[in-house]
C-alpha cells in the first residue's frame, strides 16, 4: 500500500496552498493508495479533510507535525493538539507515550532552519523514542535525503517517505510503501511500530514497475 505520509492542506496550515478537491484528484491520478494529513500542531485540518472526503472511499489518515528543540517531528496516534513551541523533544515523548503515539523526525538532515534557528543535530539517545526517520522528503534536496538515509542506517531505523506538500505540484513526490493494507489510524500506528514499510521516490517505483 502506497501512502504519502506527509501532506499539509489549506484546511489546517496557513503555509499551505493545497485544497482538498485538487488533492484528492491528484493522488488518485498518481495511483497513491492513501494520504496522511500532517498539519502543524493540530488535527483540525486532518479532521476537516476526513469530513470533506466523506464516503468517497479514499483512505485518509491523521497525523501532526510538531516543532521541538530537535526540529520538526511527525507524530501519528496523538490524541491531543499541542501549542506551537514545545519546550523540548522529551515533552513530546511523554505525550506520545501517554497517548500510544509514535514519533518520526521530519526532514532531519535539511540543514540550517532559519525559521526556528535549528541545525537538525540529534543526540543518539533520542533513537530509543522514535520508530523511523523520514528518509525521503519531497521538499528536500536529494543530498539531504541521502544524509537522512545514512542516519537511518546508523541508528538502525527504517525510513519513511512523504511529499511534505504545500502545493499541488509537490504531492506524491515521496511516499511510504507499506507491506500490509491500512484501513485505520490504529492500523497505521501498528505498522509504523512494526517497521513493515520503506520510504521511496514515487517516480522510481513507477520505473521499477515497468
C-alpha positions in Angstrom: 0.0 0.0 0.0 1.5 3.4 -1.1 0.8 6.3 1.3 2.0 9.9 1.1 2.8 10.2 4.8 3.4 14.0 5.0 0.9 16.5 3.5 -0.2 20.0 4.5 -3.5 21.4 3.4 -5.1 24.8 3.5 -7.7 23.4 5.8 -5.2 23.4 8.7 -1.9 25.0 7.7 -1.7 28.7 6.8 1.5 28.0 4.9 -0.2 25.6 2.5 -2.0 26.4 -0.8 -3.2 22.9 -1.2 -7.0 22.5 -1.3 -9.0 19.3 -0.6 -10.6 18.9 -4.1 -7.4 19.2 -6.1 -5.5 17.0 -3.6 -8.0 14.1 -3.9 -8.0 14.3 -7.7 -4.2 14.4 -7.8 -3.5 11.4 -5.5 -5.9 9.3 -7.5 -4.2 10.3 -10.7 -0.8 9.3 -9.3 -2.0 5.9 -8.1 -1.3 6.7 -4.4 -3.4 4.5 -2.2 -3.8 6.8 0.8 -2.6 10.0 2.4 -1.8 11.4 5.8 -2.7 15.0 6.6 0.0 16.3 8.9 -0.8 19.9 9.6 1.2 21.8 12.2 0.4 21.2 15.8 -3.3 20.4 15.3 -5.6 17.7 13.9 -8.0 20.4 12.8 -7.1 20.2 9.1 -7.0 16.4 9.1 -10.4 16.3 10.8 -11.9 18.7 8.2 -10.3 16.7 5.4 -11.9 13.5 6.7 -15.3 15.3 6.9 -14.8 16.7 3.4 -13.9 13.3 1.9 -16.9 11.7 3.5 -17.9 8.5 1.8 -15.7 8.8 -1.3 -13.8 5.7 -0.3 -10.4 7.1 -0.3 -8.1 6.4 2.7 -7.2 9.5 4.7 -5.2 9.3 8.0 -4.5 11.8 10.6 -1.1 12.9 11.7 0.5 16.1 13.0 3.8 17.9 12.6 5.2 19.3 15.8 8.2 21.6 16.3 10.6 20.7 19.1 14.0 21.8 20.1 15.3 18.9 18.0 13.4 20.0 14.9 10.1 19.0 13.4 8.6 15.7 14.3 5.8 13.7 12.5 3.5 12.2 15.1 0.8 9.6 14.5 -1.8 8.4 17.0 -1.5 11.5 19.2 -4.9 12.2 20.9 -4.4 15.9 21.5 -3.3 19.1 19.8 -0.2 21.0 21.1 1.0 24.6 21.4 3.3 25.8 18.6 6.5 25.6 20.6 7.0 22.7 22.8 9.8 23.1 25.4 11.7 20.0 24.5 11.6 16.8 22.4 11.3 15.0 25.7 8.0 16.7 26.5 6.7 15.3 23.2 7.9 11.8 24.2 5.9 12.0 27.4 2.8 12.9 25.4 3.3 10.2 22.8 3.9 7.5 25.4 0.7 8.6 27.3 -1.4 8.5 24.1 0.2 5.4 22.5 1.5 7.6 19.6 4.7 7.2 17.5 7.3 9.8 16.6 9.3 10.2 13.3 11.8 13.0 12.8 10.8 15.0 9.7 13.4 16.1 7.1 16.1 15.5 9.7 19.1 16.5 7.5 17.7 19.5 5.8 20.4 21.7 7.4 20.1 25.1 9.0 16.5 26.1 9.7 16.4 30.0 9.7 12.7 30.0 10.9 13.4 28.0 14.1 17.2 28.5 14.4 17.8 24.8 14.4 20.6 22.8 12.8 19.0 19.4 12.9 21.6 17.8 15.1 20.3 14.9 17.1 21.6 13.2 20.3 21.9 9.4 19.9 19.6 8.8 22.9 16.5 10.0 21.0 16.7 6.9 18.8 15.0 4.9 21.5 11.9 7.1 21.3 11.3 7.1 17.5 10.1 4.4 15.2 11.6 5.6 11.9 13.3 8.5 10.2 11.9 10.5 7.2 14.5 9.5 4.7 12.5 10.6 1.6 11.1 14.1 1.8 9.7 15.7 -1.3 10.7 19.2 -0.3 14.3 18.2 0.4 17.3 18.4 -1.8 18.5 14.9 -2.9 21.7 15.3 -0.8 19.7 15.9 2.4 17.6 12.8 1.8 20.8 10.7 1.3 22.1 12.1 4.6 18.9 11.1 6.3 19.2 7.6 4.8 22.7 7.3 6.2 21.4 8.5 9.6 18.7 5.8 9.5 21.3 3.1 8.7 23.5 4.4 11.5 20.6 4.3 14.0 19.1 1.0 12.7 15.8 2.6 11.9 13.6 2.2 8.8 12.8 5.1 6.6 9.5 6.7 5.6 8.7 9.0 2.7 6.3 11.9 2.3 5.9 14.8 -0.1 5.8 17.5 2.5 3.4 19.0 0.0 2.2 22.6 0.5 1.1 22.9 -3.2 -0.4 20.6 -5.8 2.8 20.1 -7.8 4.6 18.7 -4.8 2.0 16.0 -4.0 3.3 12.4 -4.1 7.0 13.1 -4.9 8.0 10.9 -2.0 5.9 8.1 -0.4 5.9 5.2 2.1 5.3 1.7 0.8 3.6 -0.5 3.5 3.7 -4.3 3.2 0.1 -4.5 4.6 -3.2 -2.8 3.9 -4.0 0.0 6.3 -7.6 1.0 7.0 -7.5 3.0 10.2 -5.3 5.2 12.3 -4.7 2.3 14.6 -3.5 0.2 11.7 -1.1 2.9 10.7 0.4 3.3 14.2 0.8 -0.5 14.5 2.5 -0.9 11.1 4.8 2.0 11.9 5.8 0.3 15.2 6.3 -3.0 13.4 8.5 -1.5 10.7 6.8 -3.1 7.8 7.4 -0.3 5.3 10.1 1.7 3.4 10.4 5.2 2.0 10.7 5.8 -1.7 10.5 8.3 -4.6 7.3 7.6 -6.4 9.0 8.1 -9.8 11.5 5.4 -9.0 8.7 3.0 -8.0 7.0 3.7 -11.3 10.2 2.9 -13.3 10.7 -0.3 -11.4 7.1 -1.4 -12.2 7.5 -1.0 -15.9 
